[in-house]
Amino acid sequence: MKTWQVILSLIITALLLLIADIASSRHSTPRTITAFNDPYKLTHTARYLHKGDETSPLFEVRFDGPKAPGNVDLTLMYVPITEEEIIEGKRINFIQLRMALAENSLDVYEVFMPPYPRGNSVLYYIKAEDRDGNLLVTLPEQASDSTNTLPFRFEGIAPAWLIVLKASLAIGAILTATLAFFTAFNIIRGWDAINLLGKQILWTTIFIACGEIFFTTLYDRSINGPPGWGGWPFGTFNLHDTMIEIAFIVWICLTVILSGSAFARRDAANLVMPDTAGKLTIGAYLIFAAAVVIY
């Protein structure tokens, strides 16, 4: 392989990892939500994840309006239940937590929610009432026990060794797959590199199996609890895991097709010609790259 191809492979690997990180975090990035019911306003930073075992998450909200502090009651309404159960019309009893003014503040209210085991989710909203029980404003707007609630999820913390091992193997999978992609192009252009391609395909398959499936499953189990794998039909359906599963099957097939080059320098034992192997590898790479960034 040429030096520029190796350098470009490193750049593409870094770019795919960046895109994957952005795609995976878009469901959990905190965002500021504001609710109005003139002249009242609530402002709250929605943090969709809480990491840590047996620790209580803090909820804060800023209240703006003509009511003086102490003459307004803010309440956190939450329930450990899924949106699907609400849609199904099941009877729900939301738990109420009275919020108190934060220390040295005249408009910020806060309250701690009791901890739940990792993998558990709750739905919540915040309401402000006057001392007579009249509803002033809710956040989100027009929230109730059955509509416009916010999701919140409890997660565990994975051990450092597992995070490092999972990330290293995932990087190895993307890098070796990208190197195989360029080797495949070289073969289509007439280069004699089929044995190198076979070795790259073998290592990509191993890295996917270890980094993207086995250790990722262990990681997800430590974060969200069992089952830890969402690839259909072996786990509860998850688009990313299912795509990785498809990519893994494709790369296993490639390894079998190029077993002569993958396990020994016997290109005559391969099941297809080098040009066909190159084209199949390019297709397999595109599938794997899509699986990495799709969430």
C-alpha positions in Angstrom: 0.0 0.0 0.0 1.1 3.6 -0.6 1.9 5.9 2.3 -0.9 8.3 1.3 -3.4 5.5 1.5 -2.4 4.6 5.0 -2.6 8.3 6.1 -6.0 8.7 4.4 -7.2 5.5 6.2 -6.3 7.1 9.6 -8.1 10.3 8.6 -11.2 8.4 7.5 -11.2 6.3 10.7 -11.1 9.4 12.8 -13.9 11.0 10.8 -16.1 7.9 11.1 -15.5 7.8 14.8 -16.4 11.5 15.1 -19.6 11.1 13.1 -20.5 8.0 15.2 -20.0 10.0 18.4 -22.2 12.9 17.2 -24.9 10.5 16.0 -24.9 8.5 19.3 -24.9 11.7 21.5 -27.8 13.5 19.8 -30.3 11.5 21.9 -28.6 12.4 25.2 -27.2 15.9 24.7 -28.7 18.3 27.3 -30.9 21.1 25.9 -32.5 24.1 27.5 -36.4 24.1 27.4 -38.5 27.1 28.0 -42.3 27.1 28.7 -44.5 30.3 28.6 -47.9 31.1 29.9 -47.8 34.9 30.0 -46.7 36.4 32.4 -45.1 33.2 33.7 -42.0 31.4 32.4 -40.1 28.2 33.3 -36.6 27.5 32.1 -35.1 24.0 32.5 -32.0 22.2 31.2 -33.2 18.7 30.2 -30.5 16.2 31.0 -31.7 12.9 29.5 -29.1 10.6 31.2 -27.9 10.2 34.7 -24.7 8.1 35.2 -23.9 6.5 38.5 -25.2 3.7 40.7 -27.2 4.6 43.8 -26.9 8.4 43.2 -29.8 10.9 43.0 -30.0 13.2 39.9 -30.7 16.9 40.6 -33.5 18.7 38.7 -33.4 22.5 38.5 -35.8 25.0 37.0 -35.9 28.8 36.9 -39.3 30.5 37.5 -40.0 34.0 36.2 -43.2 35.8 36.8 -45.0 38.3 39.1 -45.5 35.9 42.0 -43.0 36.6 44.8 -40.7 33.7 45.9 -42.5 31.6 48.5 -45.9 32.3 47.0 -45.4 29.8 44.2 -45.2 26.0 44.5 -43.1 24.1 41.9 -43.5 20.3 41.7 -41.5 17.7 39.8 -44.0 15.1 38.5 -42.4 11.8 37.5 -43.2 8.1 36.9 -41.0 5.1 36.0 -43.0 4.1 32.9 -42.5 4.1 29.2 -44.2 6.3 26.5 -45.7 3.1 25.0 -47.5 2.4 28.3 -49.0 5.9 28.3 -50.2 5.4 24.7 -51.8 2.1 25.6 -53.9 4.0 28.1 -52.7 2.3 31.2 -53.6 4.0 34.5 -50.6 6.1 35.7 -50.0 7.6 39.1 -47.3 10.2 38.8 -45.1 10.7 41.9 -44.9 14.3 43.2 -41.7 15.9 44.5 -42.0 19.4 45.9 -39.1 21.7 44.6 -37.4 24.2 46.9 -35.5 27.4 46.3 -31.8 26.7 45.7 -29.4 28.2 48.2 -28.7 31.9 47.6 -31.3 32.0 44.8 -34.7 33.8 44.5 -35.8 32.2 41.2 -34.1 28.8 40.8 -35.9 25.8 42.3 -34.4 22.3 42.7 -35.1 18.8 43.9 -33.3 15.4 43.9 -35.1 12.4 42.4 -34.6 9.1 44.1 -32.1 6.8 42.3 -33.3 3.9 40.1 -31.3 0.9 38.9 -29.3 1.3 35.7 -31.4 0.7 32.6 -34.6 2.2 34.1 -36.3 5.1 32.5 -38.8 7.6 33.9 -41.0 10.3 32.3 -41.4 13.7 34.0 -42.7 17.2 33.8 -42.6 20.3 36.0 -45.6 22.4 37.1 -45.9 25.7 38.9 -49.0 26.6 41.0 -50.0 29.4 43.2 -50.8 28.8 46.9 -54.5 28.3 46.0 -53.6 25.4 43.7 -54.2 27.2 40.5 -51.9 26.0 37.7 -49.7 28.8 36.3 -47.5 27.1 33.8 -46.1 23.6 33.0 -42.8 22.5 31.4 -43.0 21.3 28.7 -46.0 23.5 27.8 -49.4 21.9 28.2 -47.8 18.9 30.0 -50.0 16.5 32.0 -49.9 13.0 33.3 -50.5 11.7 29.8 -49.0 14.1 27.3 -45.9 16.2 26.7 -43.6 14.5 29.2 -39.8 14.4 29.1 -37.7 11.2 29.1 -35.0 10.5 31.6 -32.8 7.4 31.9 -30.5 6.0 34.6 -27.2 4.5 33.5 -24.4 2.7 35.2 -20.7 3.5 34.8 -18.5 1.0 32.9 -15.0 0.2 34.3 -12.1 2.0 32.6 -10.5 -1.2 31.3 -13.7 -2.1 29.4 -14.0 1.4 27.9 -10.4 1.4 26.7 -10.6 -2.2 25.4 -13.9 -1.6 23.6 -12.7 1.6 22.0 -9.3 0.2 20.9 -10.9 -2.8 19.2 -13.6 -0.6 17.6 -10.8 1.7 16.2 -8.9 -1.4 15.0 -12.0 -2.7 13.2 -12.6 0.6 11.3 -8.9 1.1 10.5 -8.3 -2.4 9.1 -11.6 -2.2 7.2 -10.5 1.1 5.6 -7.1 -0.3 4.8 -8.8 -3.3 3.1 -11.0 -0.8 1.2 -7.9 0.8 -0.4 -6.2 -2.6 -1.0 -9.4 -3.7 -2.8 -9.1 -0.6 -5.1 -5.4 -1.4 -5.8 -6.4 -5.0 -6.7 -9.1 -3.7 -9.1 -6.4 -1.5 -10.7 -4.3 -4.6 -11.3 -2.1 -4.9 -8.2 -1.1 -8.3 -6.9 -2.2 -7.8 -3.3 -4.9 -10.5 -2.8 -3.0 -12.2 0.1 -2.7 -8.8 1.9 -6.4 -8.2 1.4 -7.2 -11.7 2.8 -5.2 -10.9 6.0 -6.9 -7.4 6.3 -10.3 -9.0 5.9 -9.5 -11.6 8.6 -8.4 -9.0 11.1 -11.3 -6.8 10.4 -13.7 -9.7 11.1 -11.9 -10.5 14.4 -12.0 -6.8 15.4 -15.7 -6.5 14.6 -16.5 -9.6 16.6 -14.5 -8.5 19.6 -14.8 -4.7 19.6 -18.2 -4.1 18.0 -20.1 -7.1 19.4 -18.5 -9.0 22.3 -17.0 -6.1 24.4 -19.8 -3.7 23.2 -22.3 -6.1 24.7 -20.4 -6.2 28.0 -20.2 -2.4 28.0 -23.9 -2.0 27.3 -24.7 -4.5 30.1 -22.7 -2.5 32.6 -24.4 0.7 31.4 -28.0 -0.4 30.9 -28.2 -3.9 32.4 -29.2 -7.1 30.5 -29.5 -8.1 27.7 -26.8 -5.7 26.4 -27.2 -6.6 22.8 -29.8 -5.1 20.5 -29.1 -6.9 17.2 -32.2 -8.5 15.7 -33.2 -11.3 16.2 -30.7 -12.1 19.0 -31.6 -9.0 21.2 -34.2 -6.3 21.6 -34.2 -4.5 18.3 -31.7 -1.6 18.0 -30.9 -0.2 14.6 -27.2 0.3 15.2 -26.6 -3.2 16.7 -28.6 -4.8 13.9 -26.5 -3.0 11.2 -23.3 -4.1 13.0 -24.7 -7.6 13.0 -25.4 -7.5 9.2 -21.9 -6.1 8.6 -20.3 -8.8 10.7 -22.1 -11.5 8.7 -20.9 -9.9 5.5 -17.3 -9.8 6.7 -17.5 -13.5 7.8 -18.6 -14.4 4.3 -15.7 -12.5 2.9 -13.3 -14.3 5.2 -14.7 -17.7 4.0 -14.5 -16.6 0.3 -10.9 -15.5 0.8 -9.9 -18.2 3.3 -6.9 -19.2 1.2 -5.4 -15.8 1.5 -6.7 -15.1 5.0 -5.2 -18.1 6.7 -2.3 -18.9 4.3 -0.6 -17.4 1.3 -2.6 -19.7 -1.0 -4.6 -17.4 -3.2 -5.5 -20.3 -5.5 -7.7 -21.6 -2.7 -9.9 -18.5 -2.7 -13.4 -19.0 -4.0 -13.4 -15.9 -6.3 -11.0 -14.1 -8.6 -9.1 -11.1 -7.1 -11.0 -8.5 -9.1 -14.3 -9.9 -7.7 -12.9 -10.1 -4.2 -12.0 -6.4 -4.5 -15.5 -5.4 -5.5 -17.0 -7.5 -2.7 -14.7 -5.9 -0.2 -15.7 -2.4 -1.3 -19.3 -3.3 -0.8 -18.7 -4.8 2.6 -16.8 -1.7 3.7 -19.6 0.6 2.7 -22.0 -1.6 4.8 -19.7 -1.5 7.8 -19.1 2.2 7.5 -22.9 2.8 7.4 -23.4 0.5 10.5 -20.8 2.5 12.4 -22.5 5.9 12.0 -26.2 4.9 12.0 -27.9 5.2 15.4 
